[in-house]
Amino acid sequence: MGIATQITVRVRTKDAKFLGTSMGGAFVTLRDSQTGELLSKGVTQGSTGDSEIIMNTPHERTKTLSDELTASFHAELDLEEPRHITATAFGPLAQRQSANEVSSSQWVIPGRHITAGDAWMIELRGFAVDITSPPAHSHYPAGTEQVEVRSNVIMM
């Protein structure tokens, strides 16, 4: 029997807030880096974080950007020995046309929980893009020279 080891994964968007429930969260997998064995999977849930702390306060090396309400995925692994684990995040799930994937790996020691502070934080880059016009599957007559395209673009 192994030792229960808790891991919390948070997905932070590039130089911005956390990927939370409002954007559908991020799908997270934890795998053994050497064997590919799936150890846990799930979706980040929670808030995007405190805007004042994340966006307006200068960041210090040891300062935590998240709190107990900030979006995260929690897993408990039964580890018999140290394992090199890869965490992969794919999202945002509510904006699949804009979804991106990122991975990070580290050694995890049995009984050494990765839950304190920001825990295991992964940074996801990209933009969330919504095409508002023309609607999907629009058809234009042959010879149409111009099509107006409108979109809403936000940093992830």
HURANOR-V51026 format. One record per backbone hydrogen bond with DSSP energy under -0.5 kcal/mol. CO is the residue of the C=O (numbers start at 1). NH is the residue of the N-H. E is the energy in kcal/mol with one decimal. If there is no record, write none. Layout:
[[CO;NH;E] [CO;NH;E]]
This chain:
[[3;79;-2.3] [5;77;-3.1] [6;114;-2.9] [7;75;-2.7] [8;120;-2.5] [9;73;-2.4] [10;12;-0.6] [10;122;-2.9] [11;19;-3.2] [12;124;-2.8] [13;16;-2.4] [17;13;-3.3] [18;20;-1.1] [20;23;-1.5] [20;25;-2.2] [21;24;-2.1] [23;94;-2.4] [25;92;-0.5] [25;93;-2.4] [26;28;-0.6] [26;44;-2.3] [27;90;-2.0] [28;42;-2.1] [29;88;-2.4] [30;39;-3.3] [30;40;-1.5] [31;86;-3.0] [32;36;-2.5] [37;32;-2.3] [37;39;-0.5] [40;30;-2.8] [42;28;-3.8] [45;72;-1.9] [46;21;-2.3] [47;71;-3.1] [48;18;-2.4] [49;51;-0.7] [50;54;-2.7] [51;55;-3.0] [51;56;-0.8] [52;56;-1.2] [52;57;-0.9] [60;63;-1.4] [67;70;-1.3] [69;47;-2.8] [72;45;-2.0] [73;9;-2.9] [75;7;-3.0] [77;5;-3.0] [77;79;-0.9] [79;3;-3.3] [83;85;-0.7] [83;108;-2.7] [84;33;-3.4] [85;87;-0.5] [85;106;-2.2] [86;31;-2.3] [86;88;-0.5] [87;104;-2.3] [88;29;-2.3] [89;102;-2.2] [90;27;-3.1] [91;100;-2.6] [92;95;-1.2] [93;96;-0.5] [95;98;-2.6] [96;99;-0.9] [100;91;-2.1] [102;89;-2.9] [104;87;-3.3] [106;85;-2.9] [108;83;-2.3] [109;112;-2.3] [111;113;-1.1] [113;115;-0.7] [114;8;-2.7] [116;119;-2.5] [119;121;-1.0] [120;10;-2.5] [122;12;-3.1] [122;124;-0.5] [123;125;-0.5] [124;14;-2.1] [126;156;-2.4] [127;129;-0.6] [128;154;-2.3] [129;131;-0.5] [130;132;-0.7] [130;152;-2.6] [133;150;-3.1] [135;138;-1.0] [141;144;-1.8] [150;132;-2.0] [150;133;-1.7] [152;130;-2.6] [154;128;-2.9]]
